[in-house]
């Protein structure tokens, strides 16, 4: 993820084919529209067809949202930032995440696009079902909502200034990950797991470069 220059304008060209290029881009509303009906139906199915109580569904659902934050950290730290000498793997990591570090304000690549997202979601659902069986139908919706909230937070950080003062630490944490050190600050929606694993930025000790902050501010 080390680039000579981080480009705050433009976007990477990942494939020669314009059709493949189209499949690498999306808008948050497309992903929300794709998964919200699935979340709603899965919760309804858990109660009406599988007979789980509302209390149990809620407990598993919110537990899955918390589990997402752990999954988010693991994926970002050890998969998205994998260090490899293999040219093929280097290329894969660049397509998966590296292009985002070179072009952090490319709004069309802040959510995983529909086709790979659906493939990965199907694989994750299948993997969870092996262990949780019918409980998967109330666990997976919480996991998906955790992803949607993470993706929306990620989009907001790269597209807007923080709308509220209490959110500024999340913005600073992720900007430090991009513009200072990509060896820390792997949590996007929360810094909880960064604190657990010792990869958090101590924001009280991090000096704020006011000139650099001005260059990162978005037009109102």
C-alpha positions as CSV (number, residue, x, y, z in Angstrom):
1,X,0.0,0.0,0.0
2,X,3.0,2.3,-0.3
3,X,2.5,4.7,-3.2
4,X,4.8,7.6,-4.2
5,X,1.8,9.9,-4.4
6,X,-1.8,9.4,-3.1
7,X,-4.2,10.8,-5.6
8,X,-7.2,12.6,-4.3
9,X,-8.7,12.9,-7.8
10,X,-9.4,10.4,-10.5
11,X,-9.7,6.6,-10.2
12,X,-7.6,3.6,-11.1
13,X,-8.1,1.6,-14.3
14,X,-8.3,-2.0,-13.1
15,X,-9.2,-3.8,-16.3
16,X,-8.7,-3.2,-20.0
17,X,-12.3,-4.3,-20.7
18,X,-14.8,-1.5,-20.1
19,X,-17.4,-4.1,-19.1
20,X,-15.2,-5.5,-16.4
21,X,-14.5,-1.9,-15.3
22,X,-18.2,-1.3,-15.0
23,X,-18.5,-4.3,-12.7
24,X,-15.9,-2.8,-10.3
25,X,-18.1,0.3,-9.5
26,X,-21.3,0.9,-7.6
27,X,-23.2,3.3,-5.4
28,X,-24.2,2.7,-1.8
29,X,-27.9,2.9,-2.5
30,X,-27.5,-0.1,-5.0
31,X,-26.0,-2.3,-2.2
32,X,-28.6,-1.1,0.4
33,X,-31.4,-1.8,-2.1
34,X,-29.9,-5.3,-2.8
35,X,-29.6,-6.4,0.8
36,X,-32.3,-4.7,2.8
37,X,-35.1,-6.9,1.4
38,X,-32.9,-10.0,2.2
39,X,-32.4,-8.8,5.7
40,X,-36.1,-8.2,6.3
41,X,-37.2,-11.5,4.8
42,X,-34.6,-13.5,6.7
43,X,-35.8,-12.0,10.0
44,X,-39.4,-12.7,9.1
45,X,-38.6,-16.2,8.0
46,X,-36.7,-16.8,11.3
47,X,-39.9,-16.0,13.3
48,X,-42.7,-17.1,11.1
49,X,-41.3,-20.3,9.6
50,X,-38.6,-21.4,12.0
51,X,-40.4,-20.4,15.1
52,X,-37.7,-18.4,16.9
53,X,-38.8,-15.9,19.5
54,X,-38.4,-12.2,18.9
55,X,-36.1,-11.9,21.9
56,X,-33.8,-14.6,20.6
57,X,-33.8,-13.2,17.1
58,X,-32.9,-9.8,18.4
59,X,-30.1,-11.2,20.6
60,X,-28.5,-13.2,17.7
61,X,-29.1,-10.3,15.3
62,X,-27.2,-7.7,17.4
63,X,-24.6,-10.2,18.3
64,X,-23.9,-10.7,14.6
65,X,-23.6,-7.0,14.1
66,X,-20.9,-7.0,16.8
67,X,-19.2,-10.0,15.2
68,X,-19.1,-8.0,11.9
69,X,-16.9,-5.4,13.5
70,X,-14.4,-8.2,14.4
71,X,-14.6,-9.6,10.9
72,X,-14.1,-6.1,9.4
73,X,-10.9,-5.7,11.4
74,X,-9.6,-9.2,10.5
75,X,-10.3,-8.7,6.8
76,X,-8.8,-5.2,6.7
77,X,-5.7,-6.0,8.6
78,X,-4.7,-9.5,7.3
79,X,-6.4,-9.8,3.9
80,X,-6.7,-6.3,2.4
81,X,-3.2,-5.4,3.7
82,X,-1.6,-8.8,3.0
83,X,2.2,-8.5,2.3
84,X,3.2,-10.9,-0.5
85,X,6.0,-11.2,-3.1
86,X,3.8,-13.0,-5.6
87,X,3.0,-10.7,-8.5
88,X,-0.4,-12.3,-9.0
89,X,-1.3,-11.8,-5.3
90,X,0.0,-8.3,-5.4
91,X,-2.2,-7.6,-8.4
92,X,-5.2,-9.2,-6.6
93,X,-4.7,-7.1,-3.5
94,X,-4.4,-4.0,-5.6
95,X,-7.7,-4.7,-7.3
96,X,-9.3,-5.7,-4.0
97,X,-8.1,-2.8,-1.8
98,X,-4.8,-1.2,-3.0
99,X,-6.5,1.0,-5.6
100,X,-8.5,2.5,-2.8
101,X,-5.3,3.5,-1.0
102,X,-4.0,5.1,-4.2
103,X,-7.3,6.8,-5.0
104,X,-9.0,7.1,-1.6
105,X,-11.7,9.5,-2.9
106,X,-12.9,7.3,-5.7
107,X,-16.6,7.2,-4.5
108,X,-17.5,4.5,-7.0
109,X,-15.3,2.0,-5.3
110,X,-16.0,2.5,-1.6
111,X,-18.6,-0.4,-1.5
112,X,-17.9,-3.8,-2.9
113,X,-19.8,-3.9,-6.2
114,X,-22.9,-6.2,-6.7
115,X,-21.5,-9.2,-8.5
116,X,-18.4,-10.0,-6.2
117,X,-20.5,-8.9,-3.2
118,X,-23.2,-11.4,-3.9
119,X,-20.7,-14.2,-4.6
120,X,-18.9,-13.5,-1.3
121,X,-22.1,-13.1,0.6
122,X,-23.3,-16.5,-0.7
123,X,-20.0,-18.1,0.4
124,X,-20.1,-16.5,3.8
125,X,-23.8,-17.6,4.3
126,X,-22.8,-21.2,3.3
127,X,-19.9,-21.2,5.7
128,X,-22.0,-19.9,8.6
129,X,-24.8,-22.4,7.9
130,X,-22.4,-25.3,8.3
131,X,-21.9,-24.3,11.9
132,X,-25.1,-22.5,12.9
133,X,-27.7,-24.2,10.7
134,X,-31.1,-22.5,11.1
135,X,-29.7,-19.8,13.4
136,X,-27.9,-18.5,10.3
137,X,-31.2,-17.0,9.1
138,X,-31.2,-14.5,12.1
139,X,-27.4,-14.2,12.3
140,X,-26.7,-13.4,8.7
141,X,-29.0,-10.4,8.5
142,X,-27.2,-8.8,11.5
143,X,-23.9,-9.5,9.8
144,X,-25.2,-7.9,6.6
145,X,-26.5,-4.8,8.4
146,X,-23.1,-4.5,10.1
147,X,-21.5,-4.5,6.7
148,X,-24.0,-1.9,5.3
149,X,-23.3,0.4,8.3
150,X,-19.6,-0.1,7.9
151,X,-19.7,0.6,4.2
152,X,-21.8,3.7,4.7
153,X,-19.5,5.0,7.3
154,X,-16.5,4.3,5.0
155,X,-18.3,6.2,2.2
156,X,-19.1,9.1,4.5
157,X,-15.5,9.4,5.7
158,X,-14.2,9.6,2.1
159,X,-17.0,11.7,0.7
160,X,-17.9,14.3,3.4
161,X,-16.6,16.2,6.3
162,X,-17.8,14.8,9.7
163,X,-21.4,15.9,10.2
164,X,-21.1,16.0,14.0
165,X,-18.2,16.8,16.3
166,X,-18.3,13.5,18.1
167,X,-17.7,11.6,14.8
168,X,-14.4,13.5,14.2
169,X,-12.2,10.9,15.9
170,X,-13.5,8.2,13.4
171,X,-12.7,10.5,10.5
172,X,-9.2,11.3,11.9
173,X,-8.5,7.6,12.7
174,X,-9.2,6.5,9.1
175,X,-7.4,9.5,7.5
176,X,-4.3,8.7,9.6
177,X,-4.6,5.1,8.3
178,X,-4.5,6.5,4.7
179,X,-2.2,9.4,5.0
180,X,0.2,8.6,7.8
181,X,0.5,4.8,8.4
182,X,-1.4,2.0,7.0
183,X,0.0,-0.3,9.7
184,X,-2.6,1.1,12.2
185,X,-6.2,2.1,12.3
186,X,-7.8,-0.9,10.6
187,X,-11.2,-0.4,12.2
188,X,-13.4,1.9,10.2
189,X,-16.8,1.8,11.9
190,X,-15.1,1.4,15.3
191,X,-11.7,1.6,16.9
192,X,-12.6,-1.1,19.4
193,X,-10.6,-3.9,17.9
194,X,-7.7,-1.6,17.2
195,X,-7.5,-1.0,20.9
196,X,-7.8,-4.7,21.7
197,X,-4.9,-5.6,19.3
198,X,-2.8,-2.5,19.9
199,X,-3.1,-1.0,16.4
200,X,-5.0,2.2,17.4
201,X,-3.8,5.8,16.8
202,X,-3.6,7.7,20.1
203,X,-5.5,10.7,18.8
204,X,-4.5,12.8,21.8
205,X,-0.8,12.4,20.9
206,X,-1.2,12.7,17.2
207,X,-0.5,16.3,16.1
208,X,-3.0,17.7,13.7
209,X,-1.3,19.3,10.7
210,X,-3.7,22.1,10.0
211,X,-2.4,22.8,6.5
212,X,-2.9,19.2,5.5
213,X,-6.3,19.1,7.1
214,X,-7.4,22.0,4.9
215,X,-6.3,20.1,1.8
216,X,-8.5,17.2,2.9
217,X,-11.6,19.2,3.7
218,X,-14.5,18.8,1.3
219,X,-16.3,21.7,-0.3
220,X,-19.5,22.5,1.6
